[in-house]
Structures are given as C-alpha cells and as structure tokens.
Amino acid sequence: MEELKEKLKVQLIAQLNLEDITPEDINSSDPLFGEGLGLDSIDALEIIVLLQKEYGIKIEDTKKGKEIFQSIDTLAAYITENRK
C-alpha cells in the first residue's frame, strides 16, 4: 500500500503539472482539495482519467468520487479494492 501511495503522488504531480511540489511534500492523509493540495474540479477530472488509464477504474458516481478523492490514503485504498 505504501508503494502505491508513493506511485500515486508521482502520478498526480505529473498528471496535474504540479511543478513546485515533490512527492515528499504530499502527506498521504492531507486533503487533496481545498486546504491540502488545493486541487479543483478540473483536477478531479484529470484524476478520473488517470484512474481509468492506469488502473482500469471508472468512477461514475460523483458522491462516491468525493469520498475517494479525499486524500492519497482514500485513493490508494479504493484502487487496492477495485483495481482490474
């Protein structure tokens, strides 16, 4: 699980062009949206694309998306349970 979290951090930085952020800057339990990384709805769409492309996971329910995208921890847990 820790390996997946580190991989996700690298993937998010690349996918979202987070230029001034390193994986070490991201705490796995910090919120991805709002005060944490400060991501927005366009970033959420990019994450959805990443999950489909890299892990074969489709997120169709926006309420579920909000739960899944809370932090690196929740994202990694969801991927672990639902990876194809």
N, C-alpha and C positions, 0 to 999 in steps of 0.2 A: 504494500500500500504506500509506503514512503517513497518508493521508486516511482510509482505512478504520480504521486503528488509533485515530485520534482520535475517529471516529464511534462505534466500539465502546466506548471509555471513557465517552463521554457516555451511550450506551445502557445500559451496565451500571450506572452511577450512578443513572439514572432507574429502571430495572427493579428494582434491588435496594434502592432507597431508602437509598443510602449518603450520608447527609446531610452529614457533615463532610468529605467527600472531593471534590476537584475533579479534572478530567482531568489537570491538571499534577502532581497528587500521585501519579499512577499511572505507574510506569516500565513500559514495554512488555515488558520481559524479566523483571519480577518475577513470582513465583508468585502465582496468583490464590487458591489455597487454602493453609492453614497459615500460615506466617510472612509471606507477602506481604500480600495484601488480607484474609486471614483468612476467606475465604468457606467455607461449609459445604455439606452435601448438598442442603439446601433451595434454596440459591442456585444450585447446579448445575441443579436442575430448572427454575428461572427462566431460566437461560441457554439451556437446551434449548428452552423455549417461545419465547424471543427469536429464536433461530436459525431456528425453523420459521416464525414470523410474518414476520420481516423479510427472511430470505434464502432461504426455501424449502428449508432443510436439515434433514433428520431424522437424529438420532443414536440408533441402536438398540443399539449395542454399548457396554456400559459401560467396557470396557477401552480402547476407542478414545476414548471421552469423556474418560478421564483424560489421555490424550496430548494431545487437542485443547485441553482446558481448563487446560493448564499455565500459560499466560501470554497476554497480549494478542497477542504475536508469533505463537504457535502457533495461536491462534484466528483471527487475520487470515489466516494462510497457508491454513488449512483452508477458510475462507469463499471465498477467492480461487480455490481449486482446485475447489470443489464448488457454488458459487452457481448457482441455477437461474434 
